[in-house]
Structures are given as C-alpha cells and as structure tokens.
Amino acid sequence: MKRRGGWQTGIAAVTAAALLTASVTMRTEAQSEFSGGQGFPYNAFDRLPAIDIDVKGGVIHLAFAPGRIELPNATIVEWVTRSAKAITTYYGRFPVKSARILIVPSNGARVQGGTTWGYRGGAIRIVLGSNANEDDLRRDWVMVHEMVHLALPDIEERYAWLSEGLAVYIEPIARVQSGDLPAAGVWAAMIRDMPKGLPGLGDRGLDNTSAWGRKYWGGAIYCLLADVEIRKRTGNRMGLQDAMRGVVATGGSHEVDWPMTRVLSVADTTIGLSVLEELHAQMGSKFVYIDLDALWRELGLKSVGDTVEYDDTAPLSTLRSSVMENASKDHSDR
C-alpha cells in the first residue's frame, strides 16, 4: 500500500551499530505514536537510533518503534537487505538515494502490513508481529512490495491500479531474479490469483474502479500484458523491466509527483515503443475482455497444484522464460 503526501524535504537518521546485536525490548504501550495515522512519523523517526544499510544506489535507514520483537535485530536487518537486493536486481539500483524504514511491533506473528510514503523522502512503515519467526521473514512479500512503490512517482489516486499492479506483478519476479523464489511457484500463483482482477459486468475501466481486485490484480494483468507485448514487438530483447528501469533512471521515484501521462511516456520512450500508452488507452476507461486461459496456453503454462508444467512448444514459451530473467543476466526457468 502506498500513501499520497504533500511536500518533500531531506532525509536524516542516526546510525547505532549496537542495535545489530540486540533484540527490540522497548515498551509496547508506546506504539501509538508510530503505528497510527495517515502519514509517516518523520519527526518521531528521526529521534530513534537507526541502522544504516548500504544498498546499490543508496542507503536504507532502519529503525525500530517501541515494542517487543522476539527476533534479533540482525535477522531483521538481513531480511531488509535481502528484500533490497531483489529491488536492485530488478531495477538495476535502489530507486531512492535514501530511505527510512520503520519496523513497528504488534501483537501476534508474521509481517502484518506495510505502507509507503514519499512526501518528505522515501519512507516505509512495516508492522511486524512480536512473535514473528525467521520463516515468516523468508516467506514475506510485503517488504519487497512496499519497496516497489518507491520506484514509481506519486500519481493521481484514480491511477492507483498502476502503483498497486506494478507492486503485485514485480515483487515476485524480483524475488525470482534474486534467487529467493522458484519461477514455477510464481507462475502458479499468477494463474490462481489474476482472475481476481478481471472486469465484471458494468466495468468502466481501470481508471474508474475502486474495487480491490481490479486495483491490485487488474493492475497486475495490465503489467503482464505490457510485458508480453513489449517482448513480442522487440523480439524478446526488452520487457516491462527495461521500461520501468527507464522511469527510475529518469528520476522517477515516489519522492516526486508526476502525471500519469509522463510515467507512461518515459517508460515507452525507454523501450522505443508506445506499448504502455496504447494499453492504457484500451484498458483505462472501458471494459476490455481478457482471455487469461488463452494467454497461459500461449505462454506454455499449465497449473498443477502449487506449481506449473511448462510446454516449451507453445508459441510464447521463450517469452515466458524471459519474464522471470534478470534484464542484465540470463537465467532459465527455475
């Protein structure tokens, strides 16, 4: 989830290396200052000791809100670092030069949610269950999802489907590229979940929907269709990854406000095509029938439980393999 903000300013944080070997044991009753509200607690964050994590193209300032977390801080730092590696693998660099990440303890287990802001510098708040374990962090998708939001300029609320769709689509692919997930499992999840984003009766396009499924999974369908179409037109030399790298390279991040037209124009200019703009013209304001089953067949994908079977004789099988590959490095289906 991302939140719109207003004005921007610089980012500051204090490094406290001693936190790396400690566990968070602060009082839970102090959580309210950090866990509620519509905005990121920038001023409160800057009073907390922080761990600086160097990443390709930037630095992450990681801090912990008051409260108890059973996991050692070093394990949480490793989780954040691993998530950032997925982002830098996909985009070629971290999307902002400096980012605040605040871990807010909560009762229970697992990673319980996250929100991203950019109005005073890139910032992410992650709610982490006090009883979360290492396996919860290994399986987590929230941290990478929120980091993807940092790579897109703040756009009008009616286009939130692009922000959420990119995060839903890119997060697992980035984790495949960085070696954290098997490609087959990601394809299986897409086949299972993407129908949630299909338009229903009376649908007026992605720009005019408030439905959760359309906003998140409908946006992801747009991203998949764009990825496939770019690869078709370029002979599989380029994909959506190249287009979105171009947005970041041109200064597009969640710290700046861009109109939707500029986002799509920069992305298309990067690849020398008009795929994203054309697809938005088709899907933005009206109902469009999408045959996902036919697309899966063309890609050579057949769902088998929690995984898939590949058909390498399918017409788009080579494109399928490339979707999960790092744009800077060759991989095979895993």
N, C-alpha and C positions, 0 to 999 in steps of 0.2 A: 504494500500500500504506500502511496506517496501523498504528501500534502502540499497544497499550494501555499506560497508565502508572499511576503511583500519585498522589503528592501534587503540588500546584501551588505556584508562587511567582511573583515578579515577573520581568520581563524586562529585561536591561540589555545594552547594546552601545556600542561606541565608534565614532564617525564618523571616517573617514580619506578625505577627498575626493581625496587624491593617487592613491588606488587606481584612480580612474576613468580615468586616462590611462596606466596601467601594464598590463603583462601579468603573469600569475602565473608566477613563475620560482623558487619555493621548491623545496627538495629533495624528491624523490619518496619517499625512504626513510622520511620522517616521516609517511606516510599512515595507518599502522595505528591511531593514536590516534583518528582521525576516521572511518575507513571501516568499522570492525567493531563488533560488539556489538549488543545488543538495544535499547539506549537511546540517546537523543541526547546527544552530548558537551557538555552545557550549560556546564559549568565551563571546558572547553577552548575552547569558542566565545567565551566572554567574555574570553579572553586575546588573541583575534585582533582586528586592526583591521577595522572594518566600514564599509560604505557604507549610509547611511540613504536609503531611497526612500519618499517620501511618496505614499500612495495614498488614495483616498476612504474615509474612516472609520478610517484607521490609518497605521502606518508599518512598513516592512519593513527589518530589519537584515540586510544581505547580507554574508557573509564567505567567505573562500576558505581551505580547508585547504591545508597544504603540498603542493607538487607543481607540475608544469609543465602549463600550458594555453596553446595557441598563440593562441587568440582574445584580443583586447584586452579588458580588463575592461569598457570602455564598451559593447561589444557584448553582453556577458553581462547588464549592467545593463538594457539595452534589452529583452532577452528576458524578464527577470523583470518589468519594468514592463509589457510587452505582455501577459504572462500575467495579471498582477494586474488589468489593465483588463478582461479577459474575465470575471474573477470579479466585479468591482464592477459590471459591466454586468448580469450575471445576477442577483446578489443585491441590488443597489442600494447596496452598501457592502462593504468588505472585512470578512470575518467575525470577525476579531480585531483589537483595537486595536494590537497589537504582535506581530510575528512574526519569528523568526530563520530565515534560510535559509542553509544551509551548502553550498557547492559543493566537492565532493571530487574532485580529479583522479584519473583512472585511465588505464591504457594503452588505446589504441585510439581509436575515433571515436564519434560520436553521444552522445546522452543515454542512459545505461545503466541508469538506475533511480532510484527515489526512495522515501522513507519519511517519514511524518508522525507527530508526537507532540504531546501537549498537557499532560502531567503537570506540567511546570514552565513553562508558557506555550507558545503555538503555535510549533512548530518543524518544519522540513523539511530533510532531507538529500538532496541530489541528486548522483548520481555522473555526472560528465561526462568523456567521453573527451578525453585531452590533444590529440588530433588532430581534434576536432570542428570543423566549419566553420559559417559563417553559415547555410547552407541546412539543416544539421542542426537548428539552433535555430528556424528558421522553420517547419519541419515537426513540431517536437516537440509531443507531447501530455502528457508526463509532468509538467511543471511545473504546468499547469492542473489536471490530475488530482489531484495532491497538494494543491493549494490548495483544491479542493472538499472534501477531507477536513476542512479547518479549519472548515467551515461546518456540521458535524454533531457533536452531543455524542458523547462516548465512550460506547458502548453495549456490552452483553454480546457476547462473542465469537460466540455462536450466531447473532447478527443481523448478522454481518459482511457478509452479502449486501446489506444496505441501504446500508451505507457504501460498499462497492465498486460496487454497482449505481448509486448516485447519481453517483459519480465517473465511471464509464464513460458514463452517459447524459448528464450535464450538461456534461462537458468539451467535446465537440464543438459542442454547442448554444451554449454560452457564447462559443466562438470564432467561430461564425457571427454571433452578435449583435454582436460587437465588430469584425466585418469581416475576420477572419483566415481564414475558410474559406467555401467555397460550400455552400449548403444541400443542393444535389443530391448532392454527393460524400458528405456525412454520411448522407443517407438511403440511398445505395447501400451504404455501409459497414454500416449497421444491418441492411439486408436480407441482406447477406452473412454477418454475424457473429452476429446474435441467435439463430439456430438452435442455437448452441453452448450456450445457456442453457436449452434446453427439457428438461423432465424425462424421464428414462428409466424403464425397467421397474423397479418396486420403489421408486421415488422416494417419500420421505416428507415432501415439502415443503421450502421454503426454509430454515426454521428448523433442519432436521435434515440438512443436506447439508454435506459437506466437499469436494465436487467443485469444481474450479476453474471450469469452465464455468458451473455453476449459481450459484456465488457471485458471479461477475463479470457474466456475461451474463444469468443468471436474474434477478439483481437489477435489471439494466437493463430487462429485459422488464417487471418489476413497475412500474418508473418510467414506462415508455411507456404501459402500460395505465392507470396512475393519471392520467397527463397527459391522455390521450384521454377518460377517463371524467369527469374534472373539467370539461373543456371541453364535453362533451355536456350535463352537468347544469346548467352555468351559461350556456348559450347562447353558448359560446366567449368569455365575458368573463374567465374566470380559468383558470389551468392549474397544473401542478406548480410552476412557478417562483414563483407567488404563495404557495403553501403553504410552500415552503422559505424564502422571504424572511421569512415569519412566524416560523419557527423561529429564524432569526438575530436578528430584531428582538426576540424574547422572551428573548434572552441565550443561546440555544443555539449553542455552538461546541465545538470539540474540546478546549477547556480545561476543560470541565465534564463530569461524569458524569450522564447521565440514563437512566432506564429506557426501554426501547423504547416502552412504552405512552404515556409522556409525549411523546416525539418525535412519534408519530403523532397524538396528541390535539391538540397545539399546532398541527401542520400542518393538521389538519382544522378546528379551530376558526377558523383564519385565513380559510379559504375558506367557512366556514359549512356544511360538509358532513361526511360520515363516509367519504369515499372510501378514504383510505389505511388506516384501521382495518378497513373491510369487506374490502378486497382482501387485507390481511394475514390476516384470518380465513379467507379462501378458499385462499390460497396458502402459508400458513406451515407447516401441519402435515400436508398431504395432497397427493396427486397431483392436478393440475389440467391438463386438456387445453387447450392454447392453439393456435389455428389462426392462425399468423403470416401465412400466404399470404392468408387471407381478410382479415386486418387491412390488409395492404398494398393489397389491391384496394379496400377501403372508403376508404382514405386517398388513393387515386388515384396509386399508386406502381408503376412497372414498372421493374425493373432492366435497365439497358443498359450492360454493361461496368462502367466505373468511375463511372458516373453513373446517373441515372434519367430516365424520361419521366413527366411529370405528366398526370394525367387530371382536369381541372377539373370534369368532370361526375359524378365519384364522390361518394357520399353524405357522406363526411367530408373532402372536399378543402379546405374552409375551415379546418377544424381543423388539417389538415396544415400549411398555411401559417403558422398562428398558433404552432405548436410552436416554430418557429425564430425567432419575433419576440421582440424585447425587450418585456417587460411594460410598460415605460414609453414605448415608441416603436413606431410602425408600420413594418413592413418588408414587402417582397414576396419571394417565393421567389427565391433567387439561385443 
